[in-house]
Amino acid sequence: MNNSSQFDYIIIGAGSAGCVLANRLSEDGIARVLVLEAGGMDFDPLIKIPLTWAKMFHDRSHDWGYDFEPEEATANRAIECARGRVVGGSSSVNAMAYVRGHCGDYQRWADAGLPGWDYAHVLPYFKKSENWSGTLSRYRNAGGPLGVNEAKFLDPLIEAYFQAAIASGHKRNDDYNGQTQTGFGVSQQTTRNGYRESAATAFLHPARKRKNLTLRTGAFVTGILFEGDRAIGVNFERGGQVQTAHATGEVILCGGVINSPQLLMLSGIGDAPEIKAHGIPLRAHLPGVGKNLQDHISAGIVHARKDASPFLAQMRLDRLAVDIPMAYLFGKGPATQYPVGPQGYLNLTADSPASDIQILFGAGPMNAHPWFPGLKKPFASTFGARAVLLHPKSRGAVKLQSSDPRQAVKLHSNFLSHPDDLATLRDGFKKVREILAQPGLDHYRGAEVLPGGAITSDADLESFIRKTCITVHHPLGTCRMGSGENAVVDGDLKVPGIEGLRVVDASVMPDMVSGNINAAVLMIAEKAADAIRGRHALPPETPATSPGG
């Protein structure tokens, strides 16, 4: 480990983007790179084993502990907003889904003034990252550092659900990250050899042997240092001591959708009235900092299960006592999978430029727990699916509570505050109900536990959605890239008016992509690494048939 306090690049946050940048910026063996992570190392066995991710989610281990503020549109509930606080960030604690989104998402970005971010320009960077184990095409790659595989949970219910979706008028899609997104396909996951593949295992850990790369965990960054209009370093707390590190090249914020705008505002970069209200000297008036918060919100249906559930049997304590060690030590056995089913992507109207609704299927409940006869009762055997609103019109904000970096920000989601959002999610919810009602599921489907068969009118469905909707954990947009007054970074992710400062994480995304966002964050970091090093961007790839539909 380099013990010097001077580096070429300082990366704040060892999350998904930070891990990619740590690898790419240090690969020449010369540039001195420091990565500062507030959390600890990713050594917890629960991180490594795919089956145990739900326990981490419920326990909120390795999590910043954020919650959205209660709001009337979502029945005054404090909806949780889990964000990873550990090496690998949210990629170490998420459900491992790999989704690139719809080509129309990136065309939308390009049309909004970001010509280097259309599908043809981002496709090479998606491909650069991935090591896809499935059928190769011009859209996929097998040579990158990130392991991507199809889910293989064994349960006849999953194929029956596939057939139910087809019977409802939807098509089966062999690769929703390929030529077209629309339809239902086998879930793709970031795993390798039976283990979770996080950004840390794919990018950071392989690079840690390099002498020019330094990782410091338990390092809580409290502020950015400036010399005139140039960022020259950071202050951070570690082991009870305040320390300083200097950057001769760039300071790069990879703290995520919440912590990156917070640190900018604490450093005097943001909306002038809000900055001054907390007694912070203004450095740059950028009113978009902390604004434009977006997230995917979802509502689900749960059915009791009539037949014998493989997942219920798998969670018996004596079986887990064998399966968990086998998965941890050898990457083998049932615990290397969890009961995820197909992903579906729907256009609700013929003129939808991208998918409107994502449907997520689960062959077992999220509240599953180990059980054993005479010791602990088994959990209720259920299955279900959720409709996800992919392109919400509602916008929220991240706001400072004080100038104290240790004081958490306030998160205002404003979920469902735009009336179109509730109507679209309700219509997607109805599509889920249609699929689950197909005769092909009669053998498996028991009573509708949630919301219950009596909830049928639009008014009742909307009330149910407001009371039960939850985030799918894809917040973004609070340091929007683009141009104009509310942009926070430009197309190269530089903060305007400040030299040597960039933001590279989900906060720079202008709006939601169609699906889980981790793959897009990795792509953004790959693209940013070339820009930071002054390299030409990879040449655009325009497939013979443009994906979409």
C-alpha positions in Angstrom: 0.0 0.0 0.0 1.2 3.5 -0.9 1.5 5.5 2.3 2.1 8.9 0.6 -0.6 11.5 0.9 -0.1 12.7 -2.7 -1.8 10.9 -5.6 -2.7 11.5 -9.2 -6.3 10.5 -8.8 -8.4 10.3 -5.6 -11.6 8.3 -6.0 -14.2 8.9 -3.3 -16.2 5.7 -2.9 -15.4 2.0 -3.7 -18.8 1.3 -5.1 -19.6 0.1 -8.6 -18.2 3.1 -10.4 -15.3 3.5 -8.0 -14.1 -0.1 -8.5 -14.1 0.2 -12.2 -12.1 3.5 -12.1 -9.7 2.1 -9.6 -8.9 -0.7 -12.0 -8.8 1.3 -15.3 -6.9 4.3 -13.9 -4.2 2.2 -12.3 -3.7 -0.3 -15.1 -0.7 1.5 -16.6 1.2 0.8 -13.3 2.2 4.5 -13.1 -0.7 6.7 -12.2 -1.0 6.8 -8.4 -4.6 6.1 -7.4 -6.2 6.4 -4.0 -9.6 4.9 -3.3 -11.4 6.0 -0.1 -14.3 3.9 1.1 -16.4 4.7 4.2 -17.4 1.1 4.7 -15.4 -2.0 5.4 -14.0 -4.8 3.3 -16.4 -7.2 1.5 -15.4 -10.3 3.5 -18.8 -11.1 4.9 -19.8 -14.6 3.7 -23.3 -13.3 3.2 -22.0 -11.1 0.4 -20.3 -14.0 -1.4 -23.3 -16.5 -1.4 -26.1 -15.6 -3.8 -28.9 -17.2 -1.6 -28.1 -15.0 1.4 -28.5 -11.6 -0.3 -32.1 -11.3 1.0 -30.9 -11.6 4.6 -28.4 -8.7 4.1 -31.3 -6.7 2.7 -33.6 -7.3 5.6 -30.8 -6.9 8.2 -29.6 -3.7 6.4 -26.1 -4.8 7.0 -23.4 -3.0 5.0 -26.0 -0.3 4.4 -26.0 3.5 4.9 -29.5 3.2 6.6 -31.2 5.8 4.5 -35.0 6.1 4.3 -37.2 8.4 2.2 -39.2 11.0 4.0 -42.8 10.0 4.6 -45.1 11.6 2.0 -48.9 11.7 1.5 -48.8 10.1 -2.0 -47.3 6.9 -0.5 -49.5 6.7 2.6 -47.0 8.6 4.8 -44.6 5.7 5.0 -40.8 6.0 5.5 -39.9 3.9 2.5 -36.4 2.4 3.0 -33.6 3.4 0.5 -30.9 0.8 1.0 -27.5 1.8 -0.3 -24.3 -0.3 0.0 -21.7 0.9 2.5 -18.9 -1.7 1.9 -16.3 -2.3 -0.7 -18.2 -2.9 -3.9 -21.0 -0.6 -2.8 -24.5 -1.6 -3.8 -23.1 -4.3 -6.2 -22.0 -6.2 -3.0 -25.5 -6.2 -1.6 -28.0 -6.1 -4.5 -29.9 -8.9 -6.2 -27.2 -9.3 -8.8 -29.5 -8.4 -11.8 -27.7 -7.5 -15.0 -29.8 -5.2 -17.2 -28.6 -2.7 -19.7 -31.9 -1.0 -20.5 -33.5 -0.2 -23.8 -31.6 1.4 -26.7 -34.3 4.2 -26.6 -33.0 5.2 -23.2 -29.6 6.2 -24.6 -31.1 7.8 -27.7 -33.2 10.0 -25.3 -30.0 11.1 -23.6 -28.4 11.9 -26.9 -31.4 13.9 -28.1 -31.2 15.9 -24.9 -27.8 17.2 -25.8 -25.4 14.3 -25.0 -24.4 13.0 -28.5 -21.7 10.7 -27.1 -24.2 8.8 -25.0 -26.5 7.2 -27.7 -26.7 3.4 -27.9 -24.0 3.1 -30.6 -21.5 4.9 -28.3 -22.4 3.1 -25.1 -22.6 -0.5 -26.5 -18.8 -0.9 -26.8 -18.5 0.0 -23.1 -21.2 -2.5 -22.0 -19.3 -5.1 -24.0 -15.9 -4.1 -22.6 -17.0 -4.9 -19.0 -18.8 -8.2 -19.5 -17.9 -11.9 -19.6 -21.2 -13.3 -20.9 -21.6 -17.1 -20.6 -24.6 -17.3 -22.9 -24.9 -17.3 -26.6 -22.7 -14.6 -28.2 -23.9 -12.0 -30.6 -22.8 -8.6 -31.8 -24.4 -7.3 -28.6 -22.5 -9.5 -26.1 -18.9 -10.2 -25.1 -17.1 -13.0 -23.4 -13.8 -11.4 -22.6 -14.5 -8.8 -20.0 -13.9 -8.9 -16.2 -17.5 -9.0 -15.1 -19.1 -12.5 -14.9 -22.7 -12.5 -16.3 -24.8 -15.7 -16.3 -28.4 -16.9 -16.6 -30.1 -17.8 -13.4 -30.6 -21.5 -12.9 -32.9 -21.9 -10.0 -34.6 -25.3 -10.4 -38.4 -25.0 -10.0 -41.1 -26.2 -12.4 -43.1 -23.1 -11.5 -40.6 -20.9 -13.4 -41.3 -22.6 -16.8 -45.0 -22.6 -16.0 -44.8 -18.8 -15.4 -43.0 -18.4 -18.7 -45.8 -20.2 -20.5 -48.4 -18.1 -18.6 -46.7 -14.9 -19.9 -46.8 -16.3 -23.5 -50.5 -17.2 -23.1 -51.1 -13.6 -22.0 -49.9 -12.4 -25.4 -46.2 -11.7 -24.5 -43.3 -13.2 -26.3 -40.3 -15.1 -25.0 -37.0 -13.3 -25.3 -33.8 -15.3 -25.4 -31.7 -12.2 -24.4 -33.2 -9.0 -23.2 -29.8 -7.4 -23.3 -29.4 -8.3 -26.9 -31.2 -7.1 -30.1 -34.5 -6.5 -28.4 -35.6 -5.9 -24.8 -39.4 -6.5 -25.1 -40.7 -9.8 -23.8 -39.9 -12.3 -21.1 -36.4 -13.8 -20.6 -34.4 -15.8 -18.1 -32.9 -13.5 -15.5 -29.3 -12.5 -16.1 -27.1 -12.2 -13.0 -23.6 -11.0 -12.1 -22.2 -14.2 -10.8 -19.0 -16.2 -11.3 -18.3 -19.8 -10.4 -21.3 -19.9 -8.1 -20.4 -16.7 -6.2 -21.6 -13.1 -6.4 -19.7 -11.1 -8.9 -19.6 -7.5 -7.6 -17.7 -4.6 -9.0 -15.1 -5.3 -6.3 -14.5 -8.9 -7.3 -14.5 -8.1 -11.0 -12.5 -4.9 -11.0 -11.0 -3.8 -7.7 -9.6 -7.0 -6.1 -7.7 -8.1 -9.3 -6.0 -4.6 -9.3 -5.1 -4.4 -5.6 -1.7 -6.1 -6.2 -0.6 -3.0 -8.1 1.8 -0.8 -6.2 0.3 2.3 -7.6 -3.2 1.5 -6.2 -4.1 2.3 -2.6 -7.4 1.4 -1.0 -8.3 2.8 2.4 -11.5 1.5 4.1 -13.3 3.1 7.0 -12.4 6.5 5.4 -15.3 8.9 5.7 -14.7 11.9 3.4 -15.8 15.2 5.0 -14.8 17.7 2.4 -13.1 18.6 -0.9 -10.0 20.8 -0.8 -9.6 23.6 -3.3 -6.9 25.9 -4.6 -8.8 28.7 -6.3 -11.2 27.0 -8.7 -9.4 23.7 -8.7 -10.0 20.6 -6.6 -6.7 19.5 -5.1 -7.6 16.9 -2.5 -9.9 15.8 0.3 -10.2 15.7 4.0 -11.4 12.4 5.6 -11.8 10.8 9.0 -10.2 7.4 9.6 -9.6 5.6 12.8 -10.7 8.6 14.8 -8.2 10.9 13.1 -8.6 13.6 10.4 -6.4 13.0 7.4 -5.7 14.8 4.2 -4.8 13.5 0.7 -3.9 15.6 -2.3 -4.5 15.0 -6.0 -2.2 16.3 -8.7 -4.7 15.2 -11.3 -8.4 14.8 -10.4 -10.7 14.2 -7.5 -13.5 11.9 -8.6 -16.8 11.6 -6.7 -18.2 8.0 -6.8 -20.2 8.3 -3.7 -23.6 7.5 -5.3 -26.9 9.3 -5.8 -27.0 10.5 -2.2 -23.5 11.0 -1.0 -22.1 12.7 -4.1 -24.5 15.6 -4.1 -24.2 15.8 -0.3 -20.4 16.2 -0.6 -20.7 18.8 -3.3 -23.1 20.8 -1.3 -20.9 20.5 1.8 -18.0 21.8 -0.3 -20.0 24.9 -1.4 -21.2 23.6 -4.8 -25.0 23.6 -5.3 -28.0 25.9 -5.2 -26.8 29.2 -3.7 -29.7 29.8 -1.3 -29.6 26.3 0.1 -25.8 26.3 0.5 -25.8 29.7 2.3 -28.7 28.7 4.5 -26.3 26.2 6.2 -23.5 28.7 6.6 -21.4 27.1 3.9 -19.3 29.5 1.8 -20.6 29.3 -1.8 -18.0 28.1 -4.4 -20.2 27.5 -7.4 -23.9 28.1 -8.0 -25.2 24.9 -9.6 -28.9 24.7 -8.7 -29.3 21.2 -10.1 -27.2 19.6 -7.3 -29.4 17.2 -5.3 -32.4 17.8 -7.6 -33.8 15.4 -10.2 -33.9 12.4 -7.8 -35.7 9.5 -9.5 -36.2 5.8 -8.6 -38.1 2.8 -9.8 -41.2 2.2 -7.7 -43.1 -1.1 -7.8 -46.2 -2.9 -6.6 -46.7 -6.6 -6.3 -49.1 -9.5 -6.2 -48.6 -12.5 -3.9 -50.3 -15.9 -4.2 -50.3 -18.8 -1.8 -48.6 -21.9 -3.4 -50.5 -25.2 -3.5 -47.8 -27.6 -4.5 -44.5 -28.6 -2.8 -42.1 -25.6 -3.1 -38.4 -26.5 -3.8 -37.4 -23.3 -2.1 -39.3 -24.1 1.1 -37.6 -27.5 1.2 -34.2 -25.8 0.6 -34.6 -23.5 3.5 -34.9 -26.3 6.0 -32.1 -25.8 8.6 -30.5 -29.2 8.2 -30.2 -28.7 4.4 -28.9 -25.2 4.8 -26.2 -26.6 7.2 -24.9 -28.5 4.2 -25.7 -26.1 1.4 -24.3 -22.9 2.8 -20.8 -24.2 3.6 -20.8 -25.9 0.2 -21.6 -22.7 -1.6 -19.1 -20.6 0.5 -16.2 -23.1 0.2 -16.7 -24.5 -3.3 -19.3 -22.3 -5.2 -21.5 -25.4 -5.6 -25.0 -26.5 -4.6 -28.4 -25.0 -4.2 -27.2 -22.0 -2.2 -25.5 -20.6 -5.3 -29.0 -19.7 -6.6 -32.0 -17.9 -5.2 -35.6 -18.3 -6.4 -35.6 -15.6 -9.1 -37.8 -16.1 -12.1 -38.0 -14.5 -15.6 -37.9 -10.8 -16.2 -40.5 -9.2 -18.4 -40.5 -5.9 -20.3 -43.7 -4.4 -21.6 -44.8 -1.5 -23.8 -48.2 -0.4 -22.6 -48.8 1.6 -25.8 -47.9 1.0 -29.4 -45.9 4.3 -29.6 -43.8 3.7 -26.4 -40.2 4.7 -27.2 -38.9 2.3 -24.6 -40.3 -0.3 -22.2 -42.9 1.1 -19.8 -43.1 -1.7 -17.3 -40.7 -4.3 -15.9 -42.2 -7.4 -14.3 -40.1 -9.2 -11.7 -41.1 -12.7 -10.7 -40.2 -14.5 -7.5 -40.7 -18.2 -6.9 -40.4 -17.7 -3.1 -41.1 -15.0 -0.5 -38.6 -12.3 0.5 -39.3 -13.0 4.1 -38.1 -16.6 3.9 -36.1 -17.8 6.9 -34.5 -21.1 8.1 -36.9 -23.5 9.7 -36.9 -26.9 11.3 -39.7 -29.1 12.6 -40.1 -28.6 16.4 -37.7 -25.6 16.4 -39.2 -23.0 14.1 -42.2 -23.1 11.9 -41.7 -22.8 8.2 -42.6 -19.6 6.4 -45.8 -19.4 4.3 -45.1 -20.9 0.9 -45.9 -18.2 -1.7 -44.9 -16.8 -5.1 -45.6 -13.6 -6.8 -44.6 -10.9 -9.3 -44.1 -7.1 -9.2 -44.8 -4.4 -11.7 -42.0 -1.8 -11.9 -42.7 1.7 -13.2 -39.7 2.2 -15.5 -40.0 5.9 -16.5 -41.6 7.9 -13.6 -42.4 11.5 -14.2 -42.2 12.3 -10.5 -39.0 14.0 -9.3 -37.5 14.2 -5.8 -34.5 15.8 -4.1 -31.6 15.3 -1.7 -31.4 18.1 0.8 -28.9 19.0 3.5 -30.0 19.0 7.1 -26.8 20.8 8.3 -23.2 21.6 7.5 -22.1 18.6 9.5 -21.0 15.8 7.2 -22.1 13.2 9.7 -25.7 14.4 9.6 -27.6 12.4 7.1 -29.4 14.3 4.3 -33.2 14.3 3.9 -34.5 12.3 1.0 -37.7 13.5 -0.7 -38.7 10.8 -3.2 -42.0 12.4 -4.3 -43.0 8.9 -5.5 -46.4 8.9 -7.4 -46.7 12.7 -7.0 -47.3 12.9 -10.8 -50.7 11.5 -11.6 -49.4 9.7 -14.8 -47.1 7.6 -12.6 -49.9 6.0 -10.6 -52.0 5.3 -13.7 -49.1 3.6 -15.5 -48.1 1.5 -12.5 -51.8 0.5 -12.0 -52.0 -0.6 -15.6 -48.8 -2.6 -15.3 -50.1 -4.2 -12.1 -53.2 -5.4 -14.1 -50.8 -7.0 -16.6 -49.2 -8.9 -13.8 -52.6 -10.1 -12.6 -53.5 -11.3 -16.1 -50.4 -13.4 -16.3 -50.8 -14.9 -12.8 -54.4 -15.8 -13.6 -53.5 -18.0 -16.6 -54.8 -21.7 -16.4 -51.2 -22.9 -16.8 -50.5 -21.8 -13.2 -53.6 -23.6 -11.8 -51.5 -26.4 -10.4 -49.4 -23.9 -8.4 -51.6 -21.0 -7.7 -53.5 -20.7 -4.4 -55.5 -17.8 -3.1 -54.3 -14.3 -3.9 -52.8 -13.1 -0.6 -52.1 -9.6 -1.7 -53.9 -7.5 -2.6 -56.7 -10.1 -2.5 -59.4 -10.9 -5.0 -61.8 -8.2 -3.7 -59.5 -5.4 -4.8 -60.5 -4.9 -8.4 -61.6 -1.3 -9.1 -59.1 1.2 -10.3 -59.7 3.3 -7.1 -59.1 0.3 -4.8 -56.0 -0.8 -6.8 -54.6 2.8 -6.6 -55.2 2.9 -2.9 -53.4 -0.5 -2.5 -50.5 0.7 -4.6 -50.1 3.9 -2.5 -50.1 1.8 0.7 -47.7 -1.0 -0.4 -45.4 0.3 -3.2 -41.7 0.0 -2.5 -38.5 1.1 -4.3 -36.6 -1.4 -6.5 -33.4 0.4 -5.3 -32.4 2.2 -8.5 -32.1 5.9 -7.3 -30.3 8.2 -9.7 -30.1 11.6 -11.3 -29.0 14.0 -8.5 -25.9 15.3 -10.4 -27.5 15.2 -13.8 -25.2 15.3 -16.8 -26.1 17.6 -19.7 -26.3 21.3 -20.4 -28.3 24.1 -19.1 -28.9 25.6 -15.7 -29.8 22.4 -13.9 -27.0 20.3 -15.3 -24.3 19.4 -12.7 -21.7 17.7 -15.0 -21.1 17.9 -18.7 -20.9 15.0 -21.1 -17.4 14.2 -19.8 -18.7 14.2 -16.3 -16.7 17.3 -15.3 -18.2 19.8 -12.8 -18.5 23.1 -14.7 -16.5 26.0 -13.3 -14.3 23.7 -11.2 -11.1 22.2 -12.5 -10.0 18.7 -11.5 -13.4 17.5 -10.3 -15.7 14.9 -11.8 -18.7 12.9 -10.7 -18.9 9.3 -11.9 -21.8 7.2 -10.5 -25.6 6.8 -10.9 -26.2 10.4 -9.9 -25.1 11.7 -13.3 -27.7 9.7 -15.2 -30.3 12.2 -16.7 -33.2 9.9 -16.2 -34.2 6.3 -15.7 -33.0 3.5 -17.9 -35.5 0.6 -18.6 -34.5 -1.8 -15.8 -31.9 -2.4 -13.1 -29.2 0.3 -13.3 -26.0 -1.4 -12.1 -24.9 -2.4 -15.6 -25.4 1.2 -16.8 -23.3 2.5 -13.9 -20.4 0.2 -14.8 -20.7 1.3 -18.4 -20.6 5.0 -17.4 -17.5 4.3 -15.3 -15.8 2.5 -18.2 -16.5 5.4 -20.5 -15.4 7.9 -17.9 -12.1 6.1 -17.5 -11.1 6.8 -21.1 -12.2 10.4 -20.8 -10.1 10.9 -17.6 -7.0 9.4 -19.2 -7.4 11.5 -22.3 -8.0 8.5 -24.5 -10.2 8.5 -27.6 -13.6 6.9 -26.9 -14.2 3.5 -28.3 -15.6 3.6 -31.8 -19.4 3.4 -31.9 -21.0 0.2 -32.9 -24.2 0.3 -34.9 -25.6 -3.2 -35.2 -27.2 -4.2 -38.5 -30.6 -4.3 -36.7 -31.2 -1.6 -34.2 -32.4 -3.1 -30.9 -35.6 -2.0 -29.3 -39.2 -3.1 -29.6 
